[in-house]
Amino acid sequence: MNQEIVSTEGQSKERNKNTRYVKKPNQDNQQRRDTPFISVVVPLLNEEESLPELALQLENELKRASHNRYEVIFVDDGSTDDSYSVIRSINQRNRRFRAIRFRRNYGKSAALSAGFNASQGMIIVTMDADLQDDPAEIPNLIKKIKEGYDLVSGWKKKRRDPITKTIPSKFFNFITSITSGIRLHDFNCGLKAYKRAVVKNLQVYGEMHRYLPALAHWQGFKVTEIPVTHHARRYGKTKFGFTRFIKGFLDLLTVLFTTRYFKRPLHFFGTIGTIIGLTGFGIDLWLTIEWFMKKTALSNRPLALLGVALIIVGVQLVSMGLLGEMITKNSLEKSNYQISERL
């Protein structure tokens, strides 16, 4: 009798051991249904008039494109109008529309970074909130992603903007295309689609949102572009200004440096410093030999001072490279924005 009880208990424990880690198929299917397939990140600043129509268009398009597996993340970049109140009402009607609200205006790059961090979808789409980007283009972007590309950028082939905005943009795209090594017509188009791996590997700050295709390309991701529909602005006013053009140019220089030398600043500063230092050393060596052979006084030779100055500058640049190496290895990542509210 006791042996039978022990045997029964042993069999029960063995069954529990074998079934302990078995997942229930229904739970897995439900989890897949609840996880968004598409995340749409929409940075915005004072767009209260366009938001209701944009939300309606997005809802209609995303239902078809994702079989109702989607989320929309509005990132309010410190709006001073009623944009967030409008977003709150949209959220109450459809919980798939979420929101992040900044304490103040941090810029589009910070808004995109916050949206990327909050997104859950396998494909992340970005677009502007001013109704100039057409949500009907989202299926075309996703189709291109499924062809094997990691980032698909929109190309506003027929752009509906004033000449004060289009001419600087064309110049900017031309310069960026040459320096980055990737041939695109429209780096700064707000309408883009990314695989999740791309947004998790990109650091977006300053005006870096303009160069996301270049940054992704330099990290080895496959990047392409497709023509997209572009509408004229119907509400509000553009946030584009001349100061953004200057900041964008400075950030282009930053992109070139950080992508090629961020993890090895000594290679950049050290190379320049070594060349300058060796030039100065060569000048002084030649003057020293001349003095030794011809007994020519160095006190009245300004070239000798130039050689000394070049050596000093070269040593300083090499030191800057070493310091940069130390800072890079000990740097800590910090958020460049503060969130006041979420939906």
Secondary structure as GFF3:
##gff-version 3
##sequence-region A 1 343
A	DSSP	alpha_helix	2	19	.	.	.	ID=ss1
A	DSSP	alpha_helix	25	34	.	.	.	ID=ss2
A	DSSP	beta_strand	38	44	.	.	.	ID=ss3
A	DSSP	alpha_helix	51	66	.	.	.	ID=ss4
A	DSSP	beta_strand	70	76	.	.	.	ID=ss5
A	DSSP	alpha_helix	83	93	.	.	.	ID=ss6
A	DSSP	beta_strand	97	102	.	.	.	ID=ss7
A	DSSP	alpha_helix	108	118	.	.	.	ID=ss8
A	DSSP	beta_strand	123	126	.	.	.	ID=ss9
A	DSSP	three_ten_helix	135	137	.	.	.	ID=ss10
A	DSSP	alpha_helix	138	146	.	.	.	ID=ss11
A	DSSP	beta_strand	151	155	.	.	.	ID=ss12
A	DSSP	alpha_helix	163	180	.	.	.	ID=ss13
A	DSSP	beta_strand	192	195	.	.	.	ID=ss14
A	DSSP	alpha_helix	196	199	.	.	.	ID=ss15
A	DSSP	three_ten_helix	208	211	.	.	.	ID=ss16
A	DSSP	alpha_helix	212	218	.	.	.	ID=ss17
A	DSSP	beta_strand	223	227	.	.	.	ID=ss18
A	DSSP	alpha_helix	242	261	.	.	.	ID=ss19
A	DSSP	alpha_helix	265	294	.	.	.	ID=ss20
A	DSSP	alpha_helix	302	330	.	.	.	ID=ss21
A	DSSP	beta_strand	339	342	.	.	.	ID=ss22
###
